[in-house]
């Protein structure tokens, strides 16, 4: 692929390789926007290196994490959970199934990494042994955790995995396993009924120092 880069003084021709999938996606979007591949690539690269705003597709809105956190803090818990589930369902139908078909744990982890890092929701951490432990740390408050946990829970159910999700004010911890893992029975046993009184929620919707959890059996 050759790309010409033009400023007020000169044009530079460069040659580089991309995957067929990437090239087809660029070409498709260029056709949809009635522009050339060269022009579209220049716009994408210029935005990446020089613009203060991220590159957005049509019908997308740039929003800071502070703004998103403020919106989340004003929602009831049920609404934050419902929105997280709806976003996951739409991403499953529009991105995961068309691109991958069958979803493995590796693909799920990759998708959640993109959700956290490229989506701007938080930082992604991962550990592997007999189970996959994925942690997303964020600054979105407790209702942000509810939103992220609902997003993960919906994807887990759609993919058919077993998992346990725990949340605090600033992190969501996902432990996911496949059928036959030694974690399955222990996770089910540990998820007994919560007989404690729910903690008080402060003005920001936060419950510092507390953890909520849910198990999703196979």
C-alpha positions as CSV (number, residue, x, y, z in Angstrom):
1,X,0.0,0.0,0.0
2,X,1.3,3.5,-0.9
3,X,0.3,6.6,0.9
4,X,1.0,10.2,-0.1
5,X,1.3,12.7,2.7
6,X,0.8,16.4,1.8
7,X,1.4,19.6,3.7
8,X,1.8,23.2,2.4
9,X,5.2,22.5,0.9
10,X,5.6,18.9,-0.1
11,X,4.2,15.4,-0.7
12,X,5.9,12.2,0.5
13,X,5.2,8.8,-0.8
14,X,5.6,5.9,1.6
15,X,5.0,2.1,1.2
16,X,4.1,-0.2,4.0
17,X,2.2,-3.5,4.6
18,X,-1.1,-4.0,6.3
19,X,-3.3,-7.1,6.8
20,X,-5.9,-7.9,4.2
21,X,-8.6,-7.4,6.9
22,X,-7.3,-3.9,7.7
23,X,-7.0,-2.9,4.0
24,X,-10.5,-4.1,3.3
25,X,-11.9,-2.2,6.2
26,X,-10.1,1.0,5.1
27,X,-11.3,0.6,1.5
28,X,-14.9,-0.1,2.7
29,X,-15.0,3.0,4.9
30,X,-13.5,5.1,2.1
31,X,-16.2,4.0,-0.2
32,X,-18.9,4.7,2.4
33,X,-17.5,8.2,2.9
34,X,-17.0,8.8,-0.9
35,X,-13.3,9.5,-0.6
36,X,-10.1,7.9,-1.6
37,X,-8.1,5.4,0.5
38,X,-5.2,7.8,0.5
39,X,-7.3,10.7,1.8
40,X,-8.9,8.6,4.5
41,X,-5.5,7.3,5.7
42,X,-4.1,10.8,5.8
43,X,-7.1,11.9,8.0
44,X,-6.7,9.0,10.3
45,X,-2.9,9.4,10.7
46,X,-3.2,13.2,11.1
47,X,-5.8,12.8,13.8
48,X,-3.8,10.2,15.6
49,X,-0.6,12.3,15.8
50,X,-1.8,16.0,15.8
51,X,-5.4,16.3,16.9
52,X,-6.6,16.8,20.5
53,X,-9.7,14.7,19.7
54,X,-9.8,11.0,18.9
55,X,-10.7,9.8,15.5
56,X,-14.4,9.0,15.5
57,X,-16.7,7.1,13.2
58,X,-20.1,8.5,12.2
59,X,-22.6,8.5,15.1
60,X,-19.9,8.5,17.7
61,X,-19.3,11.2,20.4
62,X,-16.0,12.0,22.1
63,X,-16.5,12.1,25.9
64,X,-14.0,12.5,28.7
65,X,-13.9,10.0,31.5
66,X,-14.8,12.8,33.9
67,X,-18.0,13.6,31.9
68,X,-18.9,9.9,31.7
69,X,-18.3,9.5,35.4
70,X,-20.6,12.4,36.2
71,X,-23.3,10.9,34.1
72,X,-22.9,7.5,35.7
73,X,-23.0,9.0,39.2
74,X,-26.5,10.4,38.6
75,X,-28.0,7.1,37.4
76,X,-29.7,4.6,39.6
77,X,-27.8,1.3,39.9
78,X,-30.4,-0.6,37.8
79,X,-30.0,1.9,34.9
80,X,-26.2,1.7,35.0
81,X,-26.5,-2.1,34.8
82,X,-29.1,-2.0,32.0
83,X,-26.9,0.3,29.9
84,X,-23.8,-1.8,30.3
85,X,-25.8,-4.9,29.2
86,X,-27.3,-3.1,26.2
87,X,-23.8,-1.9,25.0
88,X,-22.5,-5.4,25.3
89,X,-25.4,-6.9,23.3
90,X,-24.8,-4.3,20.5
91,X,-21.1,-4.9,20.4
92,X,-21.7,-8.7,20.4
93,X,-24.0,-8.4,17.4
94,X,-22.1,-5.8,15.4
95,X,-18.4,-6.7,16.2
96,X,-17.7,-10.0,17.9
97,X,-20.0,-12.4,16.0
98,X,-19.4,-10.9,12.5
99,X,-15.6,-10.8,13.1
100,X,-14.9,-14.0,15.0
101,X,-18.0,-16.3,14.8
102,X,-17.1,-18.6,17.7
103,X,-15.8,-16.7,20.7
104,X,-12.9,-18.2,22.7
105,X,-11.6,-16.9,26.1
106,X,-8.6,-15.5,24.3
107,X,-10.9,-13.5,21.9
108,X,-13.0,-12.4,24.9
109,X,-9.9,-11.1,26.7
110,X,-8.7,-9.3,23.6
111,X,-12.1,-7.6,23.2
112,X,-12.2,-6.5,26.9
113,X,-8.6,-5.2,26.5
114,X,-9.8,-3.0,23.6
115,X,-12.9,-2.0,25.6
116,X,-10.8,-0.8,28.5
117,X,-7.8,0.7,26.7
118,X,-9.0,1.9,23.3
119,X,-12.5,2.7,24.6
120,X,-11.0,4.7,27.5
121,X,-12.8,3.0,30.3
122,X,-9.7,2.1,32.3
123,X,-6.5,0.1,32.6
124,X,-6.4,-3.6,31.8
125,X,-4.5,-6.2,33.8
126,X,-4.5,-10.0,33.3
127,X,-3.2,-13.1,35.1
128,X,-3.4,-16.7,33.9
129,X,-3.2,-20.0,35.7
130,X,-6.1,-22.6,35.7
131,X,-8.4,-19.6,35.3
132,X,-8.3,-16.2,33.5
133,X,-8.3,-13.3,35.9
134,X,-9.0,-9.9,34.2
135,X,-9.0,-6.7,36.1
136,X,-10.2,-3.3,34.8
137,X,-9.1,-0.4,37.0
138,X,-10.9,2.9,36.4
139,X,-11.9,6.3,37.8
140,X,-15.6,6.1,37.1
141,X,-16.9,5.5,40.6
142,X,-19.1,2.6,41.8
143,X,-21.7,3.0,39.2
144,X,-19.0,2.9,36.6
145,X,-18.1,-0.5,38.1
146,X,-21.7,-1.5,37.8
147,X,-21.7,-0.5,34.1
148,X,-18.5,-2.4,33.3
149,X,-19.5,-5.5,35.3
150,X,-22.8,-5.6,33.5
151,X,-21.0,-5.3,30.2
152,X,-18.7,-8.2,31.1
153,X,-21.6,-10.3,32.5
154,X,-23.6,-10.0,29.3
155,X,-20.6,-11.0,27.1
156,X,-19.9,-14.0,29.4
157,X,-23.4,-15.2,29.1
158,X,-23.6,-14.8,25.4
159,X,-20.2,-16.6,25.0
160,X,-21.4,-19.4,27.3
161,X,-18.5,-19.3,29.8
162,X,-18.6,-19.6,33.6
163,X,-17.3,-16.7,35.6
164,X,-17.2,-14.7,38.8
165,X,-17.3,-10.9,38.8
166,X,-16.3,-8.8,41.8
167,X,-16.5,-5.0,41.9
168,X,-15.2,-2.2,44.1
169,X,-15.4,1.5,43.6
170,X,-12.6,1.6,41.1
171,X,-12.1,-1.9,39.8
172,X,-13.9,-4.8,38.2
173,X,-12.3,-8.3,38.6
174,X,-13.4,-11.0,36.3
175,X,-12.5,-14.7,36.8
176,X,-13.5,-16.7,33.8
177,X,-13.1,-20.4,33.1
178,X,-14.2,-23.1,30.7
179,X,-16.2,-26.2,31.4
180,X,-14.2,-28.7,33.5
181,X,-12.0,-26.1,35.2
182,X,-11.3,-26.8,38.9
183,X,-12.5,-23.2,39.6
184,X,-16.1,-24.0,38.7
185,X,-17.2,-25.9,41.8
186,X,-15.4,-23.6,44.2
187,X,-16.8,-20.4,42.6
188,X,-20.3,-21.8,42.8
189,X,-19.9,-22.7,46.5
190,X,-18.5,-19.4,47.4
191,X,-21.4,-17.4,45.9
192,X,-23.8,-17.9,48.8
193,X,-26.6,-15.5,49.7
194,X,-25.5,-12.2,51.0
195,X,-27.2,-11.7,54.4
196,X,-25.5,-8.4,55.2
197,X,-27.2,-5.1,55.1
198,X,-26.3,-3.1,51.9
199,X,-23.8,-0.3,52.7
200,X,-24.8,3.3,52.5
201,X,-24.0,5.1,49.3
202,X,-22.4,8.5,49.4
203,X,-23.3,11.5,47.2
204,X,-21.1,10.2,44.4
205,X,-22.7,6.8,44.4
206,X,-19.5,5.2,45.9
207,X,-19.2,2.7,48.6
208,X,-15.4,2.8,49.5
209,X,-13.9,-0.3,50.7
210,X,-16.7,-2.6,49.8
211,X,-17.0,-5.4,47.2
212,X,-19.9,-6.8,45.3
213,X,-19.8,-10.1,43.5
214,X,-21.8,-12.4,41.2
215,X,-21.1,-15.9,39.8
216,X,-22.2,-17.0,36.4
217,X,-22.3,-20.9,36.4
218,X,-21.8,-22.9,33.3
